[in-house]
Amino acid sequence: MLRISSTAEAGSRVTVKAEGSLLGDWVPPLHAECVRHLDAARLVELDLADVRFVDRDGAAMVRGLMARGVNVTGASALVNALLGPSGTS
């Protein structure tokens, strides 16, 4: 299960927070939430501090969002390792 919430900040910045495990059927809703904000020309920060696990599809999705300019924060050492060599650093 994955809980997704968004918090608008000053200006055009928004933080999308994910809590739980990013896998399977939960990958598309998180992707859609981030893309919705990107399409509205907002700067998106993806907070993964409360994500415990990311599967292959979830990691690929996060890397794709990072390539589009999403700033990923708060990932644990495990989640960073699962995201691959680029991680969130």
Residue pairs with C-beta under 8 A, 6 or more apart in sequence:
1 20
1 21
1 26
2 18
2 19
2 20
2 21
2 22
2 26
2 29
2 30
2 51
3 18
3 19
3 20
4 16
4 17
4 18
4 19
4 29
4 30
4 33
5 16
5 17
5 19
6 14
6 15
6 16
6 17
6 33
6 37
7 14
7 15
7 17
8 14
9 15
11 43
12 41
12 42
12 43
13 42
13 43
13 44
13 45
14 37
14 42
14 43
14 44
14 45
15 44
15 45
15 46
15 47
16 30
16 33
16 34
16 37
16 44
16 45
16 46
16 47
17 47
17 49
17 50
18 30
18 46
18 47
18 48
18 50
18 51
19 50
19 51
20 26
20 50
20 51
20 52
21 51
21 52
21 53
21 54
21 55
22 30
22 48
22 51
22 53
22 54
22 55
22 58
22 61
22 62
23 53
23 54
23 55
23 57
23 58
24 55
24 57
26 58
27 55
27 57
27 58
27 61
30 58
30 61
31 61
31 64
31 65
34 44
34 46
34 65
34 70
37 44
38 44
38 68
38 69
38 70
43 69
43 71
44 65
44 69
44 70
44 71
45 70
45 71
45 72
45 73
46 62
46 65
46 70
46 71
46 72
46 73
47 73
47 74
48 54
48 62
48 72
48 73
48 74
48 75
48 76
48 79
48 88
49 73
49 74
49 75
49 76
50 74
51 75
51 76
51 79
52 76
52 78
52 79
53 78
53 79
53 82
54 62
54 79
54 82
54 83
55 82
59 82
59 83
59 84
62 72
62 83
63 83
63 84
63 86
65 72
66 72
66 86
66 88
72 83
72 88
73 88
74 88
75 83
75 87
75 88
80 87
80 88
80 89
81 87
